[in-house]
Amino acid sequence: MRLVEQPVLGLCLPAESRAEAEERDAQSLNGTGEAFHSGRLGVAKDEDEAVRWYRKGTEPRLTCAQYNLGVCYENGLGVVKDEAEAVKWYRQAAEGNSARAQFSLGYCYANGRGVAKDEGEAVEWYRKAAEQNHARAQYNLGYCYAKGEGVAKDEEEAATWYRKAAGQHLACAQYDLGLCYEKGQGVVRDEVEAVKWYREAAEQNSAKAQFSLGYCYANGLGVAKNEGEAVKWYRKAAEQNSSRAQYNLGYCYYVGQGVAKDQVEGYKWWLLAAARGDPYAKSGITKAEDLMTRDQIAEGKRLARNFKPPGVPSARGR
């Protein structure tokens, strides 16, 4: 489990014309800034110009302009990066009830970005955003309850917030809710329900969920045992550099479990897993090399060197 980071930019309103912006129509001020930020609607991308329009939008206290200006300061987009200034604008928008700004302000407090670290304050801002159905805030609030960060540890409350975020298709929340069901943390243990949520997250390219779903298939946990299906999901996670999946996939190849036996291919995956610190892979390599020829070892190393993860879309919900 981990805290979800805040997004790079939040767009909120369609752009209107520059003439309307000159008339200081609040929505148009922000919309014009967004157009310059992304290079839409016939204008060239210009982050400096975007910041100028966002700043105009903050004068009538337009929360989306305040939020976007905060994003610019946090990321150094069109302005010198200044996390304290970002917090200032997030706070103004958060106090105007912007859920995105409340989430971002909570994240700043949780990580000490532009403000002294204060986990209790982070929880309060996450809660405000979560109660407005902000999925990432719901997940982070659940994480705080699961870990006891800024609030008393409460696994049932954690599962409640994970479920809310999972229902909005946030992959990390789906994975952690699946883990709750697998382990019986805050909910009655239910491996079938765990598989359901792992699958939801795995189909959004969550490597952790892909590994867990593969493990469930390999061991018949919550689903009929199917070693071929296990290999399929291990491979998806392994190609995203999950060391646990790389080790398990290597094992499947090495012994011929769910896939044709191929010791060189198994050795390749163990080399990749070991490079990421997996202790089981390191042990497997030592044993494998005692049974492999020099040519097989050389080929496995060549395959590992040439391995390039395929382009995989990122999980939804960041």
HELIX and SHEET records of a PDB file:
HELIX    1   1 ARG A   18  GLU A   22  1                                   5    
HELIX    2   2 ALA A   26  SER A   38  1                                  13    
HELIX    3   3 GLU A   47  THR A   58  1                                  12    
HELIX    4   4 THR A   63  ASN A   75  1                                  13    
HELIX    5   5 GLU A   83  GLU A   95  1                                  13    
HELIX    6   6 ALA A   99  ASN A  111  1                                  13    
HELIX    7   7 GLU A  119  ALA A  130  1                                  12    
HELIX    8   8 ALA A  135  LYS A  147  1                                  13    
HELIX    9   9 GLU A  155  ALA A  166  1                                  12    
HELIX   10  10 ALA A  171  LYS A  183  1                                  13    
HELIX   11  11 GLU A  191  ALA A  202  1                                  12    
HELIX   12  12 ALA A  207  ASN A  219  1                                  13    
HELIX   13  13 GLU A  227  ALA A  238  1                                  12    
HELIX   14  14 SER A  243  VAL A  255  1                                  13    
HELIX   15  15 GLN A  263  ALA A  275  1                                  13    
HELIX   16  16 PRO A  279  LEU A  291  1                                  13    
HELIX   17  17 ARG A  294  ARG A  305  1                                  12    
END                                                                             
